[in-house]
């Protein structure tokens, strides 16, 4: 009972952080300034005329289409994108011998998997709305992605390859069955909703009649950096629901865990 009670207490801690993160997301969506790209450009020019460019920052939310002149090529599927994440897992079987308390042994075959490679990359891109364009640096953002690959291939040799990926496999534990290749991307020309920090730190643009603005990770702790296919309303609804139910779960797990722990320690 003590072990079960401890598990419930750990679960309550996990749910606390889930609920805290969801509350921060709701707060971030409410705090971010809504507007168009041209609105931000006007504010930046006004600030620059008063105190000079390079020091203005604001927390904003924008909607627009992804554009990029020099996109990435995803490692496995080899498709153009501005962000990708890939993973290769080895699936295997191995023989396990177990001995019980009476000294009897049993032999069985177990199936398992292990990650042999994973990687993610991003590149700056342009967000375009009806009023203008702005550069986005997606590093450290919470990014929605589209799955472009989830494929299992039988093992045929000691070297595996897929698209631009290649890896020589040495000796492994167990008998290799095959490899699962997974990849998801943030594609070009998709409409996205972005919450992040706008800055004019790069000064004037090349045309010298506008400020070079960039959306990047907020410098203030707790403010979220989000690039999502979902609308603001949908994100708020989901985050509020997660906050609500994780709070209920946290309180239930903590109460049950405290009771079970108390009973277990008393009867020990």
Secondary structure, 3 states (H helix, E strand, C coil): CHHHHHHHHHHHHHHHHHHHHHHHHHHHHHHCEECCHHHHHHHHHHHHHHHCCCCCEEEEEEEEEEECCCCEECCCCCCEECEEEEEEEEEEEEEEEEECCCCCEEEEEEEEEEEEEEEEEECCEEEEECCEEEEECCCCCEECCEEEEEEEEECCCCEEEECCEEEECCCCCCEEEEEEEEEEEECCCCEEEEEEEEECCCCECCCCCCECCEEECCCCCCCCCEEECCCHHHHHHHHHHHHHHHHHHHHHHHHHHHHHHHHHHHHC
